[in-house]
Amino acid sequence: MEVHGPDPESSAILAIARRLRCASAQRERFLHPLRDRFDRSERDPRLMPERRDQIATAFVLATYRADHVYEDYLDRTLGTAPDLDRR
Protein backbone atom coordinates (compact mmCIF):
# COMPACT_ATOMS: atom_id res chain seq x y z
CA MET A 1 0.00 0.00 0.00
CA GLU A 2 1.36 3.36 -1.01
CA VAL A 3 0.94 6.25 1.40
CA HIS A 4 0.53 9.64 -0.21
CA GLY A 5 1.56 12.80 1.57
CA PRO A 6 -0.22 16.08 1.17
CA ASP A 7 -0.23 17.50 -2.35
CA PRO A 8 2.41 20.27 -2.38
CA GLU A 9 0.25 22.48 -4.59
CA SER A 10 -2.76 22.12 -2.29
CA SER A 11 -0.59 22.86 0.72
CA ALA A 12 0.72 25.99 -0.97
CA ILE A 13 -2.78 27.19 -1.79
CA LEU A 14 -3.89 26.58 1.79
CA ALA A 15 -0.91 28.55 3.10
CA ILE A 16 -1.66 31.44 0.74
CA ALA A 17 -5.34 31.44 1.71
CA ARG A 18 -4.40 31.55 5.39
CA ARG A 19 -2.00 34.46 4.84
CA LEU A 20 -4.61 36.39 2.88
CA ARG A 21 -7.26 35.71 5.54
CA CYS A 22 -4.87 37.01 8.18
CA ALA A 23 -4.12 40.14 6.11
CA SER A 24 -7.83 40.72 5.58
CA ALA A 25 -8.54 40.36 9.30
CA GLN A 26 -5.75 42.80 10.16
CA ARG A 27 -7.13 45.31 7.67
CA GLU A 28 -10.59 44.96 9.21
CA ARG A 29 -9.25 45.40 12.77
CA PHE A 30 -7.47 48.56 11.66
CA LEU A 31 -10.47 50.09 9.86
CA HIS A 32 -13.28 48.97 12.18
CA PRO A 33 -12.87 51.76 14.79
CA LEU A 34 -12.56 54.43 12.11
CA ARG A 35 -15.61 53.14 10.25
CA ASP A 36 -17.60 53.11 13.50
CA ARG A 37 -16.49 56.65 14.30
CA PHE A 38 -17.47 57.81 10.82
CA ASP A 39 -20.88 56.10 11.08
CA ARG A 40 -21.52 57.72 14.47
CA SER A 41 -20.55 61.14 13.10
CA GLU A 42 -23.05 60.73 10.26
CA ARG A 43 -25.86 60.06 12.74
CA ASP A 44 -24.99 62.84 15.19
CA PRO A 45 -26.82 66.06 14.23
CA ARG A 46 -24.94 68.02 16.92
CA LEU A 47 -21.58 67.54 15.21
CA MET A 48 -20.25 70.57 13.42
CA PRO A 49 -19.67 70.11 9.67
CA GLU A 50 -15.95 70.85 10.04
CA ARG A 51 -15.54 68.09 12.60
CA ARG A 52 -17.57 65.69 10.46
CA ASP A 53 -15.26 66.50 7.54
CA GLN A 54 -12.18 65.77 9.68
CA ILE A 55 -13.57 62.39 10.69
CA ALA A 56 -14.49 61.57 7.09
CA THR A 57 -11.02 62.59 5.90
CA ALA A 58 -9.35 60.39 8.51
CA PHE A 59 -11.51 57.45 7.43
CA VAL A 60 -10.78 57.98 3.72
CA LEU A 61 -7.03 58.28 4.29
CA ALA A 62 -6.92 55.24 6.57
CA THR A 63 -8.91 53.17 4.07
CA TYR A 64 -6.62 54.24 1.25
CA ARG A 65 -3.53 53.37 3.30
CA ALA A 66 -4.97 50.04 4.45
CA ASP A 67 -5.91 49.10 0.90
CA HIS A 68 -2.39 49.77 -0.35
CA VAL A 69 -0.82 47.77 2.47
CA TYR A 70 -3.25 44.91 1.76
CA GLU A 71 -2.50 45.06 -1.99
CA ASP A 72 1.25 44.95 -1.31
CA TYR A 73 0.74 41.96 0.98
CA LEU A 74 -1.43 40.32 -1.68
CA ASP A 75 1.22 40.86 -4.36
CA ARG A 76 3.96 39.41 -2.15
CA THR A 77 1.80 36.44 -1.17
CA LEU A 78 0.65 35.65 -4.68
CA GLY A 79 4.21 35.99 -5.88
CA THR A 80 4.86 32.79 -3.91
CA ALA A 81 1.86 30.99 -5.43
CA PRO A 82 2.44 27.86 -7.47
CA ASP A 83 1.93 28.14 -11.22
CA LEU A 84 -1.69 27.06 -11.48
CA ASP A 85 -1.83 27.51 -15.25
CA ARG A 86 0.17 24.31 -15.76
CA ARG A 87 -2.91 22.14 -15.23
C-alpha positions in Angstrom: 0.0 0.0 0.0 1.4 3.4 -1.0 0.9 6.3 1.4 0.5 9.6 -0.2 1.6 12.8 1.6 -0.2 16.1 1.2 -0.2 17.5 -2.3 2.4 20.3 -2.4 0.2 22.5 -4.6 -2.8 22.1 -2.3 -0.6 22.9 0.7 0.7 26.0 -1.0 -2.8 27.2 -1.8 -3.9 26.6 1.8 -0.9 28.6 3.1 -1.7 31.4 0.7 -5.3 31.4 1.7 -4.4 31.5 5.4 -2.0 34.5 4.8 -4.6 36.4 2.9 -7.3 35.7 5.5 -4.9 37.0 8.2 -4.1 40.1 6.1 -7.8 40.7 5.6 -8.5 40.4 9.3 -5.7 42.8 10.2 -7.1 45.3 7.7 -10.6 45.0 9.2 -9.3 45.4 12.8 -7.5 48.6 11.7 -10.5 50.1 9.9 -13.3 49.0 12.2 -12.9 51.8 14.8 -12.6 54.4 12.1 -15.6 53.1 10.3 -17.6 53.1 13.5 -16.5 56.7 14.3 -17.5 57.8 10.8 -20.9 56.1 11.1 -21.5 57.7 14.5 -20.6 61.1 13.1 -23.0 60.7 10.3 -25.9 60.1 12.7 -25.0 62.8 15.2 -26.8 66.1 14.2 -24.9 68.0 16.9 -21.6 67.5 15.2 -20.3 70.6 13.4 -19.7 70.1 9.7 -16.0 70.9 10.0 -15.5 68.1 12.6 -17.6 65.7 10.5 -15.3 66.5 7.5 -12.2 65.8 9.7 -13.6 62.4 10.7 -14.5 61.6 7.1 -11.0 62.6 5.9 -9.3 60.4 8.5 -11.5 57.5 7.4 -10.8 58.0 3.7 -7.0 58.3 4.3 -6.9 55.2 6.6 -8.9 53.2 4.1 -6.6 54.2 1.3 -3.5 53.4 3.3 -5.0 50.0 4.5 -5.9 49.1 0.9 -2.4 49.8 -0.3 -0.8 47.8 2.5 -3.2 44.9 1.8 -2.5 45.1 -2.0 1.3 44.9 -1.3 0.7 42.0 1.0 -1.4 40.3 -1.7 1.2 40.9 -4.4 4.0 39.4 -2.1 1.8 36.4 -1.2 0.6 35.7 -4.7 4.2 36.0 -5.9 4.9 32.8 -3.9 1.9 31.0 -5.4 2.4 27.9 -7.5 1.9 28.1 -11.2 -1.7 27.1 -11.5 -1.8 27.5 -15.3 0.2 24.3 -15.8 -2.9 22.1 -15.2 
